[in-house]
Amino acid sequence: MADTADTRTPAQIEADIRRRRTTLAETLDEIGVRVHPKTIVGDAKAKVASNIDHTLGRAYVGVNRAVTDVRARFVDEDGAPRLERVVPVALVVVGVVGLLAVSARRRKG
């Protein structure tokens, strides 16, 4: 059978109790801070801001990749425009703008 007798002195027991009370008080203070409404709201705001930053970062990378891809299609390695690709696109843009202008005139008239 195990001996359960406590061999500590009353002063040691009191010191242990004081130490445990201090630890418990610190833990309760920490819990109080964590469950405080301002802390919860602040944590939620920080999480939303982090998600927005992450989303914006991914969007920036996607747009940057698209711009680089488009630039690579219309500009050669030396930085000179590729006329065989620029001219057809310019003609299409002028044609679409012209059609929009003609259709806007017909609506007014």
For each residue, the residues with C-beta under 8 A, 3 or more apart:
1:
2:
3:
4:
5:
6: 13
7:
8: 12 13 16
9: 12 13
10: 13 14
11: 14 15
12: 8 9 15 16
13: 6 8 9 10 16 17
14: 10 11 17 18
15: 11 12 18 19
16: 8 12 13 19 20
17: 13 14 20 21
18: 14 15 21 22
19: 15 16 22 23
20: 16 17 23 24
21: 17 18 24 25
22: 18 19 25 26
23: 19 20 26 27
24: 20 21 27 28
25: 21 22 28 29
26: 22 23 29 30
27: 23 24 30 31
28: 24 25 31 32
29: 25 26 32 33
30: 26 27 33 34
31: 27 28 34 35
32: 28 29 35 36
33: 29 30 36 39
34: 30 31 39
35: 31 32 39 40
36: 32 33 39 40
37: 40 41
38: 41 42
39: 33 34 35 36 42 43
40: 35 36 37 43 44
41: 37 38 44 45
42: 38 39 45 46
43: 39 40 46 47
44: 40 41 47 48
45: 41 42 48 49
46: 42 43 49 50
47: 43 44 50 51
48: 44 45 51 52
49: 45 46 52 53
50: 46 47 53 54
51: 47 48 54 55
52: 48 49 55 56
53: 49 50 56 57
54: 50 51 57 58
55: 51 52 58 59
56: 52 53 59 60
57: 53 54 60 61
58: 54 55 61 62
59: 55 56 62 63
60: 56 57 63 64
61: 57 58 64 65
62: 58 59 65 66
63: 59 60 66 67
64: 60 61 67 68
65: 61 62 68 69
66: 62 63 69 70
67: 63 64 70 71
68: 64 65 71 72
69: 65 66 72 73
70: 66 67 73 74
71: 67 68 74 75
72: 68 69 75
73: 69 70 82 85
74: 70 71 81 82 85 86 89
75: 71 72 79 80 81 82
76: 79 80 81 82
77:
78:
79: 75 76
80: 75 76
81: 74 75 76 86
82: 73 74 75 76 85 86
83: 86 87
84: 87 88
85: 73 74 82 88 89
86: 74 81 82 83 89 90
87: 83 84 90 91
88: 84 85 91 92
89: 74 85 86 92 93
90: 86 87 93 94
91: 87 88 94 95
92: 88 89 95 96
93: 89 90 96 97
94: 90 91 97 98
95: 91 92 98 99
96: 92 93 99 100
97: 93 94 100 101
98: 94 95 101 102
99: 95 96 102 103
100: 96 97 103 104
101: 97 98 104 105
102: 98 99 105 106
103: 99 100 106 107
104: 100 101 107 108
105: 101 102 108 109
106: 102 103 109
107: 103 104
108: 104 105
109: 105 106
